[in-house]
Amino acid sequence: MRSDPYATPNPAMVQAVNEMFQHLENLCTDPSLIGSCPEMPGILLEKVLLTPLDRESAEYKAITREYNALREDYLKALVAHPVGRSLALLSVGPDGVQMMEQGRAPSPITDVRAQAGKPIQGRRDAFYCHHVIPKSTRPKDLNSVAINHPNNFVMTKTVRRGRDQSQNPHHLWHALILHPQLHRAPDHPISVYVVRPLFPFYPPLSKGFRSAEQLRETLKRYGAPELPEIWEKRLLEFSNVTNHKPYAVPKEYHELTQSFGDLYQKRNKDPAVNDQLRANLCAKAASFAAEFLPAGAYVNGKRLPPDHKPKVELPTVEPPKDVQPFGKLPVKRSRTTKKGIPANSPQPSTQIKI
């Protein structure tokens, strides 16, 4: 027995995704804030009272089990939403959308190159479901279910390993902003500034657009509806900040993002080795983190002084207080045939026009 890739998402998840889009649209009415931080365009800081969790604790394991149970429904509901579908096409492309329709994280093939006498080559752009408030923490003023609510998710490009870290915003957020605050943090609630993207996909564009007409024409070719004005303005501002090119992590942070990926390599699983690597990473990242974090933020176990002025003053917001639990969402199961194809299941609904 296995999960049916073509089953429709749970209605509770569909409603939760609707809430996510309402929250994102209310979060920022000024598209010019997209360019507040050219190193990470389209990013706000969200101030949350958190207590770090032991990753071996029953609480952390329960949160992880719940997330694993609802992830497929989330991916399906995200691309079933009309705005989510159009945004997904612009970020992960038609192949990525079809993968999400089946409850799979998008990893479309890009940069396909064909040369005479050589095999066709391409690169997979893997996207990961990132928790804005890390699931390894306990929020003080939010229901614990909010950790696994779509309001707390963003699909972001992730590079597991390798020297080219230019396409790794996921590891950048962890290495530059989150890890320095949570490493050696006290075991009581502290203010942590988490990375809050203004888009459900990051980066939100796989290529630049210079006008709303160009953006609309691209969606029309995909057979997708036009986006509401608020999303058009955000996307065009993001494209303007990146000079109408694909977003790239600045080179000065590549060593940090690669070091964060090293924490999860098999060769570094020994607890003593891993702890030392985490300490080394935090020591390297501390000065960089202080350039973005405000006074009072914890960095490597110490608070930044009251007179501290960050080099980049990112807008700071508070988390939503009205997130309601949407319950435990069971993993859908379906009877399968001998060939492993779900019995009586519908075919994929999309025939995307390009």
C-alpha positions as CSV (number, residue, x, y, z in Angstrom):
1,M,0.0,0.0,0.0
2,R,1.3,3.5,-0.8
3,S,0.1,7.0,-1.0
4,D,-2.0,7.8,-4.1
5,P,-0.1,10.5,-6.1
6,Y,-3.2,11.6,-7.9
7,A,-5.5,11.9,-4.9
8,T,-6.9,15.4,-4.3
9,P,-5.6,17.3,-1.3
10,N,-7.4,17.3,2.1
11,P,-10.0,20.2,2.2
12,A,-8.4,21.4,5.5
13,M,-5.1,21.8,3.8
14,V,-6.7,23.7,0.9
15,Q,-8.2,26.1,3.4
16,A,-4.8,26.4,5.2
17,V,-3.1,27.3,1.9
18,N,-5.8,29.9,1.3
19,E,-4.9,31.4,4.7
20,M,-1.2,31.3,3.8
21,F,-1.9,33.5,0.7
22,Q,-4.1,35.9,2.6
23,H,-1.3,36.3,5.2
24,L,1.4,36.8,2.5
25,E,-0.7,39.4,0.8
26,N,-1.4,41.3,4.1
27,L,2.3,41.1,5.2
28,C,3.6,43.9,3.0
29,T,1.7,46.4,0.9
30,D,4.8,48.3,-0.3
31,P,6.6,46.4,-3.1
32,S,9.7,48.6,-2.8
33,L,10.6,46.7,0.4
34,I,11.5,43.8,-1.9
35,G,14.8,45.7,-2.5
36,S,15.6,46.5,1.1
37,C,18.3,43.8,1.1
38,P,19.9,43.2,-2.4
39,E,21.8,40.2,-0.9
40,M,18.4,38.6,-0.1
41,P,15.7,40.5,-2.0
42,G,12.1,39.9,-1.0
43,I,13.0,39.0,2.6
44,L,11.7,40.4,5.9
45,L,12.8,39.5,9.4
46,E,10.1,38.1,11.7
47,K,10.6,38.5,15.5
48,V,9.5,35.4,17.4
49,L,10.0,34.2,21.0
50,L,11.5,30.7,20.6
51,T,13.1,28.0,22.7
52,P,15.4,25.6,20.8
53,L,14.4,21.9,21.0
54,D,16.6,18.9,21.5
55,R,16.5,17.1,18.1
56,E,16.3,13.8,20.0
57,S,13.3,14.9,22.1
58,A,9.8,13.4,21.7
59,E,8.4,16.8,20.9
60,Y,10.8,17.4,17.9
61,K,10.1,13.9,16.6
62,A,6.3,14.4,16.8
63,I,6.6,17.7,14.9
64,T,8.7,15.9,12.2
65,R,6.2,13.0,11.9
66,E,3.3,15.4,11.5
67,Y,5.2,17.4,8.8
68,N,6.0,14.2,6.9
69,A,2.4,13.2,7.0
70,L,1.0,16.4,5.6
71,R,3.8,17.4,3.1
72,E,2.3,15.7,0.1
73,D,-1.1,17.4,0.7
74,Y,0.6,20.8,1.1
75,L,2.5,20.5,-2.2
76,K,-0.7,19.5,-4.1
77,A,-2.8,22.2,-2.5
78,L,-0.2,24.9,-3.2
79,V,-0.3,24.2,-7.0
80,A,-4.1,23.7,-7.0
81,H,-4.5,27.3,-5.7
82,P,-4.8,29.6,-8.8
83,V,-2.2,32.1,-7.6
84,G,0.0,29.3,-6.3
85,R,-0.1,27.6,-9.7
86,S,1.0,30.7,-11.6
87,L,3.7,31.5,-9.1
88,A,5.0,27.9,-9.3
89,L,5.2,28.0,-13.1
90,L,7.3,31.1,-12.9
91,S,9.6,29.6,-10.3
92,V,9.9,25.9,-10.9
93,G,8.4,25.6,-14.4
94,P,5.9,23.1,-15.9
95,D,8.0,20.1,-14.9
96,G,8.1,21.3,-11.3
97,V,4.4,21.9,-11.2
98,Q,3.6,18.4,-12.4
99,M,5.9,16.9,-9.7
100,M,4.0,19.0,-7.1
101,E,0.7,17.8,-8.4
102,Q,1.8,14.3,-7.4
103,G,2.9,15.4,-3.9
104,R,6.6,15.5,-4.8
105,A,9.0,18.3,-4.2
106,P,9.9,20.0,-7.5
107,S,13.3,19.4,-9.0
108,P,13.0,20.5,-12.6
109,I,15.8,20.1,-15.1
110,T,17.3,23.4,-16.2
111,D,20.3,24.6,-18.3
112,V,19.9,21.8,-20.8
113,R,22.8,21.7,-23.2
114,A,23.1,19.7,-26.4
115,Q,26.3,19.4,-28.3
116,A,27.0,17.3,-31.4
117,G,28.6,13.9,-30.4
118,K,27.9,14.4,-26.7
119,P,25.1,13.3,-24.4
120,I,22.5,15.9,-23.6
121,Q,23.4,17.5,-20.2
122,G,21.3,19.4,-17.7
123,R,21.1,20.4,-14.1
124,R,18.4,19.7,-11.6
125,D,17.2,22.6,-9.5
126,A,16.0,20.9,-6.2
127,F,13.5,22.8,-4.1
128,Y,13.0,22.1,-0.4
129,C,10.1,22.9,1.9
130,H,11.7,25.3,4.5
131,H,10.1,26.1,7.8
132,V,10.3,29.9,8.4
133,I,10.1,29.2,12.1
134,P,12.4,26.2,12.4
135,K,10.7,23.0,13.5
136,S,13.5,22.5,15.9
137,T,12.1,25.3,18.1
138,R,9.1,25.9,20.3
139,P,7.3,29.2,19.8
140,K,6.2,30.8,23.1
141,D,3.2,32.8,21.8
142,L,2.0,30.5,19.0
143,N,0.1,27.2,19.0
144,S,2.6,24.5,18.3
145,V,0.5,23.5,15.3
146,A,1.6,26.7,13.6
147,I,5.0,25.2,13.0
148,N,3.5,22.9,10.4
149,H,0.9,25.4,9.1
150,P,1.5,26.5,5.5
151,N,1.9,30.1,6.8
152,N,5.3,28.7,8.1
153,F,6.4,27.1,4.8
154,V,8.3,28.3,1.7
155,M,9.6,26.3,-1.2
156,T,13.2,27.3,-1.7
157,K,16.0,26.2,-3.9
158,T,18.6,24.0,-2.2
159,V,22.0,22.7,-3.2
160,R,23.1,19.8,-1.1
161,R,26.8,19.9,-1.8
162,G,29.5,21.2,-4.1
163,R,31.5,24.4,-4.5
164,D,28.9,26.2,-6.5
165,Q,26.7,27.7,-3.8
166,S,25.2,30.5,-6.0
167,Q,21.9,28.7,-6.2
168,N,21.5,27.9,-2.5
169,P,19.3,30.5,-0.7
170,H,18.0,27.8,1.7
171,H,21.5,27.2,3.2
172,L,22.2,30.9,3.2
173,W,19.3,31.7,5.5
174,H,20.4,29.0,7.9
175,A,24.1,29.7,7.9
176,L,23.8,33.5,7.9
177,I,20.7,34.2,10.0
178,L,19.3,31.2,11.9
179,H,22.3,29.2,13.0
180,P,24.2,32.1,14.6
181,Q,21.2,32.9,16.7
182,L,20.3,29.4,17.8
183,H,23.8,28.1,18.4
184,R,24.6,28.2,22.1
185,A,21.2,29.9,22.7
186,P,19.7,29.8,26.3
187,D,17.2,27.1,27.1
188,H,14.4,29.6,27.7
189,P,12.4,31.7,25.3
190,I,14.5,34.3,23.4
191,S,13.7,36.7,20.6
192,V,14.9,35.1,17.3
193,Y,14.7,36.9,14.0
194,V,13.7,34.4,11.4
195,V,13.8,34.9,7.6
196,R,10.3,35.6,6.3
197,P,10.2,35.6,2.4
198,L,7.3,37.5,0.7
199,F,6.9,34.7,-1.8
200,P,5.8,31.1,-1.4
201,F,8.6,30.1,-3.7
202,Y,12.2,31.4,-3.5
203,P,13.6,32.6,-5.7
204,P,10.2,33.5,-7.2
205,L,11.5,33.8,-10.8
206,S,13.7,31.6,-12.9
207,K,14.2,34.5,-15.3
208,G,13.8,38.2,-15.2
209,F,10.8,40.3,-16.5
210,R,11.0,44.0,-17.4
211,S,7.3,44.7,-17.7
212,A,3.9,43.4,-16.6
213,E,3.0,42.7,-20.2
214,Q,6.0,40.4,-20.6
215,L,5.1,38.6,-17.4
216,R,1.4,38.2,-18.5
217,E,2.5,36.9,-21.9
218,T,4.6,34.2,-20.3
219,L,1.8,33.0,-18.1
220,K,-0.5,33.0,-21.1
221,R,1.9,30.7,-22.9
222,Y,1.7,28.4,-19.9
223,G,-2.1,28.4,-20.1
224,A,-2.2,30.0,-16.6
225,P,-4.3,32.9,-15.4
226,E,-2.9,36.4,-14.8
227,L,-1.7,37.2,-11.3
228,P,-3.4,39.8,-9.0
229,E,-1.7,43.2,-9.2
230,I,0.0,42.8,-5.8
231,W,1.9,39.7,-7.0
232,E,2.8,41.3,-10.4
233,K,4.3,44.3,-8.6
234,R,6.3,42.1,-6.2
235,L,7.7,40.0,-9.0
236,L,8.7,42.9,-11.1
237,E,10.4,44.6,-8.2
238,F,12.3,41.4,-7.5
239,S,13.4,41.2,-11.1
240,N,14.5,44.8,-11.0
241,V,16.6,44.2,-7.9
242,T,18.4,41.2,-9.6
243,N,18.9,43.2,-12.8
244,H,16.4,41.0,-14.6
245,K,18.7,37.9,-14.1
246,P,18.2,34.8,-12.0
247,Y,18.9,35.4,-8.3
248,A,22.4,34.3,-7.2
249,V,23.7,34.1,-3.6
250,P,26.6,36.6,-3.2
251,K,30.0,35.0,-3.5
252,E,31.1,36.2,0.0
253,Y,28.6,33.8,1.6
254,H,29.4,30.7,-0.5
255,E,31.8,29.3,2.1
256,L,29.2,29.7,4.8
257,T,26.5,27.9,2.8
258,Q,28.8,25.1,1.9
259,S,29.8,24.7,5.6
260,F,26.2,24.5,6.6
261,G,25.7,21.6,4.1
262,D,28.7,19.9,5.5
263,L,26.9,19.5,8.8
264,Y,24.6,16.9,7.2
265,Q,27.3,14.8,5.4
266,K,27.5,11.2,6.5
267,R,31.2,11.6,7.3
268,N,30.3,14.3,9.8
269,K,27.5,12.5,11.7
270,D,29.7,11.7,14.8
271,P,28.2,14.0,17.5
272,A,31.6,15.4,18.6
273,V,32.6,16.1,15.1
274,N,29.3,17.7,14.2
275,D,29.3,19.9,17.3
276,Q,32.7,21.2,16.5
277,L,31.7,21.9,12.9
278,R,28.6,23.8,14.2
279,A,30.8,25.9,16.5
280,N,33.3,26.6,13.6
281,L,30.4,27.7,11.3
282,C,29.0,30.0,14.0
283,A,32.4,31.6,14.6
284,K,32.7,32.3,10.9
285,A,29.1,33.6,10.5
286,A,28.9,35.7,13.6
287,S,30.3,38.9,12.1
288,F,28.2,38.5,8.9
289,A,25.1,37.9,10.9
290,A,25.6,41.1,12.9
291,E,25.4,43.0,9.7
292,F,21.7,42.0,9.3
293,L,20.4,41.5,12.9
294,P,19.2,44.3,15.1
295,A,20.4,45.2,18.6
296,G,19.4,42.7,21.2
297,A,19.5,39.7,18.9
298,Y,21.5,36.7,20.1
299,V,24.6,35.8,18.1
300,N,26.7,32.8,19.2
301,G,25.1,32.9,22.7
302,K,25.6,36.6,23.3
303,R,23.2,39.5,22.7
304,L,24.2,42.3,20.4
305,P,24.6,45.6,22.4
306,P,21.9,48.2,22.6
307,D,23.9,50.6,20.5
308,H,24.4,48.1,17.7
309,K,23.4,49.2,14.2
310,P,23.1,46.6,11.5
311,K,24.6,47.4,8.1
312,V,21.4,46.4,6.4
313,E,18.2,47.3,8.2
314,L,15.7,44.7,7.1
315,P,12.0,45.4,7.9
316,T,10.8,43.4,10.9
317,V,7.3,42.0,11.4
318,E,5.5,40.0,14.1
319,P,4.1,36.5,13.4
320,P,0.3,36.1,12.9
321,K,-1.5,35.4,16.2
322,D,-4.7,34.0,14.7
323,V,-3.3,30.8,13.1
324,Q,-5.8,28.1,13.9
325,P,-4.9,24.4,14.2
326,F,-6.1,22.5,11.1
327,G,-5.8,19.1,12.7
328,K,-3.7,16.0,12.0
329,L,-3.8,15.4,8.3
330,P,-3.5,11.7,7.6
331,V,-1.4,10.4,4.8
332,K,-3.7,9.3,2.0
333,R,-3.4,5.6,1.1
334,S,-4.8,3.8,-1.9
335,R,-5.1,0.3,-3.1
336,T,-2.5,-0.5,-5.7
337,T,-2.3,-2.9,-8.6
338,K,0.5,-5.4,-9.1
339,K,2.3,-2.8,-11.2
340,G,2.2,-0.3,-8.4
341,I,-0.3,2.0,-10.1
342,P,-3.1,3.2,-7.8
343,A,-6.4,1.5,-8.7
344,N,-9.2,3.7,-10.0
345,S,-7.1,6.8,-9.6
346,P,-7.6,9.8,-12.0
347,Q,-4.9,10.8,-14.4
348,P,-2.9,14.0,-13.8
349,S,-5.2,16.9,-14.3
350,T,-2.7,19.2,-16.1
351,Q,-1.7,19.4,-19.7
352,I,0.3,22.6,-19.4
353,K,0.5,24.6,-22.6
354,I,3.9,26.0,-23.4
